[in-house]
Amino acid sequence: MAKGKFHLTFPEQLIREPVIYSVGQRFSLVTNIRRANVDPEEGHGWVILEMEGTEENLADAIAWLLDQGVEVERLTDEAT
């Protein structure tokens, strides 16, 4: 199993969508929200998300998130 921690930044049109639930279900990943800030009034949101699964599923999930318009940055353990 592979595990990674990611900083996700959501565009305004996605902040009310179940993106994290969808990525977990679609790619058979265990997701764990470590920190988050969503401000619908300002139209932005970010999440520090741990994802665990196969390397292939993680890579596919990241590609899907990027395709949806989510900015994805992989973090090291020291970053959060």
N, C-alpha and C positions, 0 to 999 in steps of 0.2 A: 504494500500500500504506500502511496505517496501522499504527502501532506504539504500544504503551502498556506501562507498568510498573504492576503491581498488587500490593497486599498482600492476600493471601487468608487468612482464618482459618477453619479447618475445625471443624465440630462433631464430637463424639466418634464418632458412627456413621459418619463418612466418612474418618477418618484412615487406615484400612487399604484404602480403595477407590482405584482408578486414575483419580481425578478429572482430573488434569492430562493424562494420556494421552487420556482420553475427550473432553475439551474440544478438544484439538488435532485429533483425528480427526473428531469430529462437526461441527466448524465450519471445517475446513481452515485451521487456524492453525499457525504455527510457534511453539512454546513454548520458553522458555529459563528454567530455574530459576536465579535469581541468589543466593538465600539461602533457607534453610529450617530449621525446627526442629519435629520431631514427637516427641511424648512419649506413647506408647501407655499407659504406666502412669498418667500424669496425665490422659489422655483429651483432649488438645488438640494442635493443630498449626497452624503458619502457614508461608506461602511468599511470597517476593517473586518474582513471575513476570512475565517479559516475554512479550507475545503480539504477533504480527505477522500481518496479513491485511487483508482489506477492512474498511472501517468497519462495514458491515452485519454481517459475520461477528463482528467484535469485540463489537458491541452485542448480538447474539444470544447469544454466548458468556457475556457478563456476565449477561444475563437468565437464562440456563440455570443458571449457578452460583448466583445468588441463589435461584432456585427449588429448588435442591438443598439449600439451607440454609447455603451458604458466604457469609461476610461478604466483601464486595469493596470495596476502597478504591483509587482511582486515585492513583498517586504521581507526583510531579515528579522530574526527574533529580536535584535537590538533596536529595531525601528519602532516598536510599540511596547 
